[in-house]
Amino acid sequence: MTVLSTAAPPSFAELFAAHHLSMVRLAGLLGADDPEDIAQEAFARLHARWSRLRDDGAAVAYVRSTVCNMTRNRLRHLRLVRLRPLAPPPAAPSSEHVVIVAEEHRELLAALDRLPRRQREALVLRYWLDLSEREIADAMGVSPGSVKTHTSRGLSALGRTLREDS
């Protein structure tokens, strides 16, 4: 007597858990420089097509062929990139320049730290996060006019502090 299996097909998570490591190994053995990324991308592509799979057994074959194709394309791309002449690296700043910039950065952060909280918030949101006045107002829970006031006063105080320190 033959017993027919009525087991449900594996879920995507079960398929991933069962085959991810073997797909990483496959990509590595095929020469990929980033086998984890290739395996992950192959599973992401499978996930995008998951609802359209007609044959439950085709999922592993789909991922395997995707890993092979992506590895082949990646190696082809790397070969082309390595054949191109490299541009000379940009000139590195001198050690003295690096020290001066680091000191100026430290002084700026120290001066910023001495500002009142609202002025500091307005300046950080404006100049570090590059937010608009409306976005800053929403983040701080104040009106755009208050943002302008806090920003203006903060810049003035910051300028005075930095001039005093120099």
N, C-alpha and C positions, 0 to 999 in steps of 0.2 A: 504494500500500500504506500503510495507517494503522498507526502504531506505538502500542500502548497503553502508557501509563506504568505501570510497576510500582514506582515510587518509594514508599518507606514514608512514611506521614504524618509531619509534623514533630513533634518532641518538644515538650514544654511549654517547655523552655529555648530552643529554636530559635524557637518562636512568640513568646516574650517578647522575644527579641533583635530579631526582625524587626519587631515592631509596637509595642513600648513607647513609643518616641519619638513615633510618629504618634498614639497614644492620649493622650499628654501634651499634644500640640498640639491635638488635638480638644477636650479638656477646657478648655484655655486659651482657645480660640476661642469656646467656648460660654459663657465668662465665669466659670469657676471661679476662686476665689481661691487654691486649692491644687491645681493640675492634676496635679502629681506624685503627691500623695497619692491623688487620685481614680483615676488610672491604676493605681497600685500596688494599691489595694483591688480594682479591677475584675479585675486579674490574679489576685489572691488568691482571689477568688470563683470564677474560672474553674478555678483549681487545685483547689479543693474539689470541683468537679463534673467534673473531667477524666476520671475513670474511667467516668462515666455518659454521656459524649457519644457519640451514635450516628453523627453525621456529622462527619468530620474538618474539613470546610469550615465548620462552624457555629461553631467556636471564635472566629474573628475577629469574626464577627457578634455573638456573645454578649458579647465584651468591649466592642465598640463600643456596643451597646445599654446595657450596664451603665454605661459612662462617661456616656452621655447621661442615663440615669435618675439616676445619683448626682449629676451636676452640677445637674440640674433640682431635685432634692431639696435639695441644699446651698444653692442660690440662694433657694429658697422658705424654708428655715430662716433664712437670713440676713436676708431681708426681714422675717420675723416678729420676729426678735430686735431688729432696728433700730427697729421700731415701738414696742417696749416702752420705757417711760420708764426712764432710767438711774438707778440709786441713786447718791446722792452718794458720792464716794470717801471711804474712811476717812481720818480726820485723820492727817496725816503727823507723825511725831515731830520735835521741834525739832532743830536742828543740834547743840546742846549735848548733848541726850539721845543722839544717835547717837555722838558722840565719847566720852561716858562709857561707853556700852555697849561700844564697840569697845575702850576701854582695859581695862575689866573682863574682856572676853573674852581680850585679850592676856595679862593677868595670870594668868587661870585656866589658859591653855595653858602659860605659862611654869612655873607651879607644878606642873602635871601632868607636865611634862617632867622635873622634878627628882625625881619619885617613882621608887622601884625599879621595874624592868620589870614584874614580876608584878602589883604594885599598880596600875600604870598600865593594864595590859591588862585587869584585872578591872573597873576603873572605866569605861574606854572601852567595853568590851563591854556593861556593864550600863546605863550612862546615855546613851551616844551611839547604840548599836545596840539598846538596850532588850531584851537577851536575858535569858532566865531563868537561874537559877543552874545548872540542869542543862545548858543550852546553852553557858554560859560554861565550865563544867567540861569539857565535851567539846572545846570549842575550845582550851582551855589545856592539856588533858591532865592535869588534876588532879581531886581529889574535890570534891564540892559544899561540904564543910566547909572546904576550902582556899580556895574561892572566897569564902565568907563571911569568912574571916580576912583575905584580901588586900583585899577590898572595905572591910571595917571599918577596917583599918589605913591603907589608902589615903585614905579619907574623913577620918580623924583627922589624918593628916599634911597633907593638902590644906588642911584648916581651919586648922591651926597656921600653915602657910606663908602663907596669905592674910591671916590676922590680923596676922602679923608685917610683911607688906608694906604694910598700911594705916596 
